[in-house]
Amino acid sequence: MSPLVFLRLKNSTGSLKSDLQVLEDLADRVLKEHSVFVTTSKRSFVDKCNLPVGIRIYVSAAHTESDLQKVCESLKSVAASLFTD
């Protein structure tokens, strides 16, 4: 178990730069529309681990079940509208 939840695109756009832009747009809209802050993970040339670009969510004991539900629903809502546009 880890306090870090890592989300990535199910289907890549074909380039890391485009994938990162899609995820940054998602994170921006989740913040603007639902006041939920999530961060994108960026890869670096100095990284020893080649993780795909994605969204990182940090969960702590201070988060309530309601907080976690809001994050899930916010991400689902924005993703649904973003990927159908």
FISE-899038 format. One record per residue: residue number from 1; residue in three letters; x, y, z of N, C-alpha, C in turn. Coordinates in steps of 0.1 Angstrom, whole numbers, plus 5000, padded with zeros to 4 digits. Layout:
// FISE-899038
- NUM_ala_X_Y_Z_X_Y_Z_X_Y_Z
...
// end
This chain:
// FISE-899038
- 1_met_5008_4988_5000_5000_5000_5000_5009_5012_5000
- 2_ser_5005_5022_4993_5012_5034_4991_5003_5046_4992
- 3_pro_5008_5058_4997_4999_5070_4998_4999_5076_4984
- 4_leu_5006_5071_4974_5007_5077_4961_4998_5068_4952
- 5_val_4989_5075_4945_4981_5068_4934_4985_5074_4921
- 6_phe_4989_5065_4912_4994_5070_4899_4984_5066_4888
- 7_leu_4979_5076_4881_4970_5073_4870_4976_5077_4856
- 8_arg_4974_5069_4846_4979_5072_4833_4968_5070_4823
- 9_leu_4971_5074_4811_4961_5073_4800_4961_5058_4796
- 10_lys_4949_5053_4794_4947_5040_4789_4953_5038_4775
- 11_asn_4950_5048_4767_4955_5048_4753_4963_5061_4750
- 12_ser_4976_5059_4747_4984_5070_4744_4980_5078_4732
- 13_thr_4983_5090_4731_4981_5098_4719_4991_5095_4708
- 14_gly_5002_5089_4713_5013_5086_4703_5025_5093_4706
- 15_ser_5025_5104_4715_5037_5111_4718_5036_5115_4733
- 16_leu_5048_5114_4740_5048_5118_4754_5044_5132_4756
- 17_lys_5048_5141_4747_5044_5155_4748_5029_5157_4747
- 18_ser_5023_5150_4738_5008_5151_4737_5001_5145_4749
- 19_asp_5006_5134_4753_5000_5127_4765_5001_5137_4777
- 20_leu_5012_5143_4779_5014_5152_4790_5004_5164_4789
- 21_gln_5003_5169_4777_4993_5180_4775_4979_5176_4779
- 22_val_4975_5165_4774_4961_5160_4777_4960_5159_4793
- 23_leu_4969_5153_4799_4969_5152_4814_4969_5165_4821
- 24_glu_4977_5174_4816_4978_5188_4822_4964_5195_4820
- 25_asp_4958_5193_4809_4945_5199_4806_4935_5193_4816
- 26_leu_4935_5180_4818_4926_5174_4827_4928_5179_4842
- 27_ala_4941_5180_4846_4944_5185_4859_4939_5199_4861
- 28_asp_4941_5208_4851_4937_5222_4851_4922_5223_4853
- 29_arg_4915_5215_4845_4900_5216_4845_4895_5210_4858
- 30_val_4901_5200_4864_4896_5194_4877_4898_5205_4887
- 31_leu_4909_5212_4887_4911_5223_4897_4901_5234_4895
- 32_lys_4899_5239_4882_4890_5250_4880_4876_5247_4882
- 33_glu_4871_5235_4878_4857_5232_4878_4853_5225_4892
- 34_his_4862_5219_4899_4858_5211_4911_4867_5214_4923
- 35_ser_4876_5223_4921_4885_5227_4932_4893_5215_4938
- 36_val_4897_5206_4929_4904_5194_4933_4918_5196_4927
- 37_phe_4929_5195_4935_4942_5197_4930_4949_5183_4929
- 38_val_4953_5180_4916_4961_5168_4913_4973_5173_4905
- 39_thr_4983_5166_4905_4995_5170_4898_4999_5160_4887
- 40_thr_5005_5165_4876_5010_5156_4866_5024_5152_4869
- 41_ser_5028_5140_4865_5042_5136_4867_5049_5138_4853
- 42_lys_5060_5144_4854_5068_5146_4841_5080_5137_4842
- 43_arg_5084_5132_4831_5096_5124_4830_5108_5133_4828
- 44_ser_5119_5129_4833_5132_5137_4831_5142_5127_4825
- 45_phe_5152_5133_4818_5162_5125_4813_5171_5119_4824
- 46_val_5171_5125_4836_5179_5120_4847_5172_5109_4855
- 47_asp_5159_5107_4852_5151_5097_4860_5157_5083_4857
- 48_lys_5158_5076_4867_5163_5062_4866_5152_5052_4863
- 49_cys_5140_5056_4865_5128_5048_4863_5120_5054_4852
- 50_asn_5117_5047_4842_5109_5052_4830_5094_5051_4832
- 51_leu_5089_5058_4842_5074_5058_4843_5068_5066_4832
- 52_pro_5056_5062_4828_5049_5069_4818_5044_5082_4824
- 53_val_5041_5092_4816_5035_5104_4821_5022_5101_4827
- 54_gly_5018_5108_4837_5005_5105_4844_5001_5115_4854
- 55_ile_4991_5112_4861_4986_5121_4872_4989_5114_4885
- 56_arg_4995_5122_4895_4998_5116_4908_4988_5122_4918
- 57_ile_4983_5113_4926_4974_5117_4937_4980_5112_4950
- 58_tyr_4981_5121_4959_4986_5117_4972_4975_5116_4982
- 59_val_4974_5105_4989_4963_5102_4998_4969_5102_5012
- 60_ser_4963_5109_5022_4968_5108_5035_4957_5104_5045
- 61_ala_4960_5101_5057_4951_5098_5067_4941_5109_5070
- 62_ala_4945_5121_5067_4936_5133_5069_4925_5134_5059
- 63_his_4926_5127_5048_4915_5127_5038_4904_5118_5043
- 64_thr_4892_5123_5041_4880_5115_5044_4875_5107_5032
- 65_glu_4866_5098_5035_4860_5090_5024_4853_5100_5014
- 66_ser_4847_5110_5020_4841_5120_5011_4851_5127_5002
- 67_asp_4862_5131_5008_4873_5137_5000_4877_5128_4988
- 68_leu_4879_5116_4991_4883_5106_4980_4872_5104_4970
- 69_gln_4860_5104_4974_4849_5103_4965_4848_5115_4956
- 70_lys_4850_5127_4961_4850_5139_4953_4861_5139_4943
- 71_val_4873_5134_4946_4884_5133_4937_4880_5124_4925
- 72_cys_4875_5112_4929_4871_5102_4919_4860_5107_4909
- 73_glu_4850_5113_4915_4839_5118_4907_4843_5130_4898
- 74_ser_4852_5139_4904_4857_5150_4896_4865_5146_4884
- 75_leu_4874_5136_4887_4882_5131_4876_4874_5124_4865
- 76_lys_4864_5116_4869_4855_5110_4860_4847_5120_4851
- 77_ser_4842_5130_4858_4834_5140_4851_4842_5147_4840
- 78_val_4854_5152_4844_4862_5160_4835_4867_5151_4824
- 79_ala_4872_5139_4827_4877_5130_4817_4866_5127_4807
- 80_ala_4854_5125_4811_4843_5121_4802_4841_5133_4792
- 81_ser_4841_5145_4797_4839_5157_4789_4851_5160_4780
- 82_leu_4863_5158_4785_4875_5160_4778_4877_5151_4766
- 83_phe_4874_5138_4769_4876_5128_4758_4865_5126_4749
- 84_thr_4854_5133_4751_4843_5133_4741_4842_5146_4733
- 85_asp_4851_5156_4737_4851_5168_4729_4858_5167_4716
// end
